[in-house]
Amino acid sequence: MGEHPKPAVRLKRLKRLLRELAKFGTVGAFGFLVNVAVFNLCIHTFQLAPVRSGVIATAVAVATNYLGNRYWTYQHSDKRRISKEASLFLLFSAVGLVIENGALAISHYGFGFTSPLADNIAKYGIGLGLGTAFRFWSYRTWVFRRRASALGRGADDLTAEEQREHGRVLL
């Protein structure tokens, strides 16, 4: 069995996770507003199909969220690997896009729920919720890793496994 951290260390990690979740949520809320605005603009102004509108809206929101997460939520992550980071961000965002718009496609084309309200509920109530959970996990696990030097400053606060991970922010 692995080492069990002291209660003070666990509390510190929990606070860090909650702070990270709050920042991620704030960036996500702004991205959500962008997503909804672009989605409804595409459908109602440009008369595009729902899934096409959803993909365009999600792509614009992903770009917005990358900037917010890169320069605020995960500002202390290793900037030396930014091209790899951006590639992974796009890969995981694409998976999130499929999750989010897959829920819309299933609702609209599979179940025949074609009203604007049904499209918004499927895309944002179901798809975005599932996609956001996936994105949070994947971004914090694989994309925005902490610098190894940042781990050295508080190495006594980390388990041996976390120290070996060099940058993965874990609970």
N, C-alpha and C positions, 0 to 999 in steps of 0.2 A: 504494500500500500504506500501511497505517496505521503508527503508531509502535509500536515494540516496547519494552515496559517492561524496565527493568534487572532482573537476577536477584533483587536484594533486594526490589524492589517485587513481583515475582511471588511470592516466598516469603511476603511479608506478606499478599498476597491469598489465597494458598493456606491460610495459617493461619487467616485470617478465615473462609474458606469451611468449613474443617474444624470450627472452633468453632461456626459456624452449623449445620452438619450434625449435630454432637453434641447441641446444644440441641434442634433439630428432632426428632431421633431420640428424645431423652428424653421430650419432650412426646408424640410419636407412640406411644411405648411405653406411657405412661400411658393415652392414648386407646385403644390396642389393648386393654388390660385392660378398660376400660369397655365397649368394643365387644363383646368376647367375652362378658363377664358379662351384658350386656343381651340380646345375641342368644340365648344359651342360656336365660336366664330367660324370654324371650318364647316360645321354642319349647317348653321342657320344663315351665314352670309355667303359662303362659297358653294353651298349645296353638295358637299362631298359626302361620300358614304360613311356610315358610323365607324367602321373599323379603320378605314383610311384616316379619318379625322382623329381617331384615338391614337394611332401610331404617330401621326404628325405632332399631336399635342404632347404625347409622352416623350418624344425626341426633344422637343423644345424644353420641357420640364427637366429632362435628364441633364441637358447642358447647363441649365440654371442651377440644378442641385449639385453638379460637379463643382462649380465655382464656389458655392456656399460651403460644401463639405471640405473641399481642398483648402480653402483659405480661412475657414472659421472653425468648423467642428473638429477637423483633424489637422489643424495648423501645425502641430508638433510632429507630424509623421515625417518619415524620411523623404526629403525632397530630392535626394540623389537618384532616385529610381522613378522619376516622374513619367517617363514614357511607358514603362511597364505598368505603373499605377493607372495611367489613363487607359491603357489597353484592357486591363482587368476591370476597371470601372465600366468601360463600354460593354465588355462581355457580360458582366453581371447585370448591368442595366438592361441589356437586350433580353436576358432571361426574365427579368422583372417586367419588361414591356410585353413579352409573350404571356406571362401570367395575367397581367392587368387586362390586356386586350383580348386574351383568350376567354376570360369571363364574359366580356362584352359580346364576343362572337358567338359563344354558346347560348347566351341569353337571346340575342337578336335573331340569329339565324337558326340555332338549334331548337329553341323553345318558342320562337315567334313573338317574343316580347319586344315590340318595335316602337313603343311610344318614347318620346324624349325622356320622360321620367324613368322608364324602365332601363333605357340605355345608360343614363347617369347613375342609377343605382347599381347596375351590373358592373360598370367600369369603375366607379369610385367607391361604392359601398362594399363590394366583394373583391373585385380585381385589385384595386389599389391597396386594400388592407393586406391581402396575401402577398402582393408584390413588395410592399414596404417591409414586411417582416423578413422576407427573403433578402432584400437589399441591405437592410441593417446588419443582418448576420454576415452576409458576404463582404460588405465593405469593411466592417471592423475586423473580420478574420483574415481577409486576403488582400484588400486594396490599400487601406490607409494604416500601414504598420508604423509603430514608433521606431525612432532611431535607436540603434543599439547603444549609443552613448547615453541616451536618456535613461535607459534601463540601469546603467552603471551607477547613476547618482543615488538611486533608491534600491539597490540590489538586495539589501536586507529585508525589504518589504515584499519581495517576490519569492515565489517558490522556485525550487531548482528547475522544474519543468518550464516555468515562465522565463527564467533566465536563458535557458537553451533556445527558446522560441525566438529570442532577439527581436522584439518589436510587436509581437502579437499582443493586443490588449485583451486580457482574459479576466474573468471574474476570479 
